[in-house]
Amino acid sequence: MEIFLLWLLLSVAVGVWASKRGRSFWGWMLFSLLLSPLVGFVFVAIAGKAGDAAWPRDELGQPITPETHVHCPDCRELVRKDARKCKHCQTALIPQT
């Protein structure tokens, strides 16, 4: 019984640590509960912090964020806020600042 409680406590600790690194508490806690808290700690350490790496990148390698890109009103593809023409459908756009 003590081993199970220790296993559960360590799995919760993995979930808390993952949550502080921007990852899913429940996902990593369940992962650790099913496999091993040690494996969970190793995987969370390897996964690193969630941040800019979570954003998709444009053709220049810059992160696509709501601050830098908007949806084209015609085709709904993402384009830069300062674009004058949609690169996908060629619709004229009003650049946003």
Secondary structure as the mmCIF struct_conf table of DSSP 4:
data_model
#
loop_
_struct_conf.conf_type_id
_struct_conf.id
_struct_conf.beg_label_comp_id
_struct_conf.beg_label_asym_id
_struct_conf.beg_label_seq_id
_struct_conf.end_label_comp_id
_struct_conf.end_label_asym_id
_struct_conf.end_label_seq_id
HELX_RH_AL_P HELX_RH_AL_P1 GLU A 2 LYS A 20
TURN_TY1_P TURN_TY1_P1 ARG A 21 GLY A 22
BEND BEND1 ARG A 23 ARG A 23
HELX_RH_AL_P HELX_RH_AL_P2 PHE A 25 LEU A 34
BEND BEND2 LEU A 35 LEU A 35
HELX_RH_AL_P HELX_RH_AL_P3 PRO A 37 ALA A 47
BEND BEND3 GLY A 51 GLY A 51
HELX_RH_3T_P HELX_RH_3T_P1 ASP A 52 ALA A 54
BEND BEND4 TRP A 55 TRP A 55
STRN STRN1 ARG A 57 ARG A 57
TURN_TY1_P TURN_TY1_P2 GLU A 59 LEU A 60
BEND BEND5 GLY A 61 GLY A 61
STRN STRN2 PRO A 63 PRO A 63
TURN_TY1_P TURN_TY1_P3 PRO A 66 THR A 68
STRN STRN3 HIS A 69 HIS A 71
TURN_TY1_P TURN_TY1_P4 PRO A 73 CYS A 75
STRN STRN4 LEU A 78 ARG A 80
TURN_TY1_P TURN_TY1_P5 LYS A 81 ASP A 82
BEND BEND6 ARG A 84 ARG A 84
STRN STRN5 LYS A 85 LYS A 85
TURN_TY1_P TURN_TY1_P6 LYS A 87 CYS A 89
STRN STRN6 ALA A 92 ALA A 92
#
